[in-house]
Amino acid sequence: MTIRAARLGRPRRALACAALAAAVLVAGCGSAVNGSATASAQVNVTERDFHIGLSASTVQAGAVRLRIHNAGPDDHELIVAPKGSGGLPLRSDGFTVNEEAIASSEPGSIEPQQPGGTENLVVDLKPGRYTLFCNMEGHYMAGMHTTLVVR
């Protein structure tokens, strides 16, 4: 192998290593979102304007699979947050939850999904009360939130 060929091989190897690392990262992140992780309980969550329904309102602590179905008619997201005594902090608009303020305690969330979509989210929950809510503009204040009790 010539010196020139060896130099050309280095960027290709680096690119291949970076692609492999990215694939591993995406696969690892996807396991919690797509529901391939093992869960001790499953709760079916149905979202529609402006309501969130749960198949069970109480679960045991540990890994819980939330099977989230958007019954429409709009896009909806789902955010899981510990329920504090003062409620969730609102942004200055007064209509949406300040997600940045709860980010460090948030067990999980899904991005907005289109009507008809179903997605799995596996979250590890400690005993307590959790608020499940949609934070699309005005949805939380319009009543699109519910409580899940974890024992």
C-alpha positions as CSV (number, residue, x, y, z in Angstrom):
1,M,0.0,0.0,0.0
2,T,1.3,3.4,-0.9
3,I,1.4,6.3,1.5
4,R,-1.3,8.1,-0.5
5,A,-3.6,5.0,-0.3
6,A,-3.0,4.8,3.5
7,R,-4.0,8.4,3.9
8,L,-7.1,8.0,1.8
9,G,-8.2,5.0,4.0
10,R,-8.0,6.9,7.3
11,P,-10.9,9.3,6.5
12,R,-13.0,6.4,5.2
13,R,-12.3,4.4,8.4
14,A,-13.1,7.5,10.5
15,L,-16.3,8.0,8.6
16,A,-17.3,4.3,9.0
17,C,-16.6,4.5,12.7
18,A,-18.7,7.6,13.1
19,A,-21.5,6.1,11.1
20,L,-21.4,2.9,13.3
21,A,-21.4,5.1,16.5
22,A,-24.4,7.0,15.2
23,A,-26.2,3.8,14.4
24,V,-25.6,2.5,17.9
25,L,-26.7,5.7,19.5
26,V,-29.9,5.9,17.4
27,A,-30.7,2.2,18.2
28,G,-30.1,2.8,21.9
29,C,-32.3,5.9,22.0
30,G,-35.0,4.3,20.0
31,S,-35.4,1.3,22.4
32,A,-37.2,3.4,25.0
33,V,-39.4,5.2,22.4
34,N,-40.4,2.3,20.2
35,G,-41.2,0.1,23.2
36,S,-38.7,-2.7,22.7
37,A,-37.5,-2.3,26.4
38,T,-39.1,-4.7,28.9
39,A,-41.9,-3.1,31.0
40,S,-43.6,-4.5,34.1
41,A,-47.0,-2.9,33.2
42,Q,-48.7,-1.3,30.2
43,V,-51.1,1.6,30.2
44,N,-53.0,2.4,27.0
45,V,-53.2,6.2,26.6
46,T,-55.7,7.8,24.2
47,E,-55.3,11.4,23.3
48,R,-57.9,13.5,21.6
49,D,-58.9,17.2,21.7
50,F,-58.8,18.1,24.7
51,H,-58.7,14.9,26.7
52,I,-56.3,12.2,27.8
53,G,-57.7,8.8,28.7
54,L,-55.9,6.0,30.5
55,S,-56.7,2.3,30.6
56,A,-55.4,2.2,34.2
57,S,-54.9,5.2,36.6
58,T,-52.6,3.3,39.0
59,V,-49.5,1.1,38.3
60,Q,-46.7,-0.4,40.2
61,A,-43.3,1.4,40.3
62,G,-40.8,0.3,37.7
63,A,-40.7,0.2,33.9
64,V,-44.1,1.1,32.5
65,R,-45.0,1.0,28.8
66,L,-47.3,3.8,27.7
67,R,-49.0,2.8,24.5
68,I,-50.1,6.2,23.2
69,H,-52.7,6.6,20.5
70,N,-53.6,9.9,19.0
71,A,-57.4,9.8,18.2
72,G,-57.1,13.3,16.7
73,P,-58.2,15.5,15.2
74,D,-55.0,17.4,15.8
75,D,-51.3,16.5,16.4
76,H,-50.6,15.7,20.0
77,E,-47.5,15.0,22.1
78,L,-47.3,13.4,25.5
79,I,-45.0,14.5,28.3
80,V,-44.7,12.7,31.7
81,A,-43.8,14.8,34.7
82,P,-43.8,14.3,38.4
83,K,-46.8,16.1,40.0
84,G,-45.6,18.7,42.4
85,S,-47.7,20.3,45.1
86,G,-47.8,23.6,43.3
87,G,-48.7,22.2,39.8
88,L,-46.6,22.5,36.7
89,P,-44.9,25.8,36.0
90,L,-46.3,27.8,33.1
91,R,-44.4,29.9,30.5
92,S,-45.0,33.6,30.3
93,D,-47.7,33.0,27.6
94,G,-49.9,31.5,30.4
95,F,-51.0,28.6,28.1
96,T,-48.2,26.2,28.0
97,V,-46.0,24.4,30.6
98,N,-42.4,25.6,30.9
99,E,-40.8,22.4,29.7
100,E,-37.3,23.7,30.4
101,A,-38.2,24.1,34.1
102,I,-39.2,20.4,34.4
103,A,-36.7,18.8,32.0
104,S,-34.4,17.4,34.7
105,S,-37.3,15.6,36.4
106,E,-39.2,14.5,33.3
107,P,-39.1,10.6,32.9
108,G,-40.0,10.7,29.2
109,S,-42.0,12.2,26.4
110,I,-42.9,11.7,22.7
111,E,-42.8,14.3,20.0
112,P,-46.1,15.4,18.4
113,Q,-47.7,12.6,16.4
114,Q,-50.3,12.9,13.7
115,P,-53.9,11.8,14.2
116,G,-54.2,8.0,14.0
117,G,-50.7,7.4,15.1
118,T,-49.7,5.0,17.9
119,E,-46.4,5.1,19.7
120,N,-44.8,3.3,22.7
121,L,-42.9,5.0,25.4
122,V,-41.2,3.1,28.2
123,V,-40.6,5.1,31.3
124,D,-39.1,4.1,34.7
125,L,-41.4,5.5,37.3
126,K,-40.8,5.8,41.1
127,P,-43.7,5.8,43.5
128,G,-45.7,9.1,43.4
129,R,-48.1,11.0,41.2
130,Y,-47.3,11.9,37.6
131,T,-49.0,14.4,35.2
132,L,-49.4,13.2,31.7
133,F,-50.1,16.1,29.4
134,C,-50.0,17.5,25.9
135,N,-48.2,20.8,25.7
136,M,-49.2,21.8,22.2
137,E,-50.4,25.5,22.2
138,G,-53.3,25.8,24.6
139,H,-53.9,22.1,25.0
140,Y,-52.7,21.8,28.6
141,M,-54.9,24.8,29.7
142,A,-57.9,23.4,27.8
143,G,-57.7,20.3,30.0
144,M,-55.5,17.9,28.1
145,H,-53.8,16.4,31.2
146,T,-54.4,13.6,33.6
147,T,-52.8,11.9,36.6
148,L,-51.1,8.5,36.8
149,V,-50.5,7.2,40.3
150,V,-47.5,4.9,40.8
151,R,-47.3,2.7,43.9
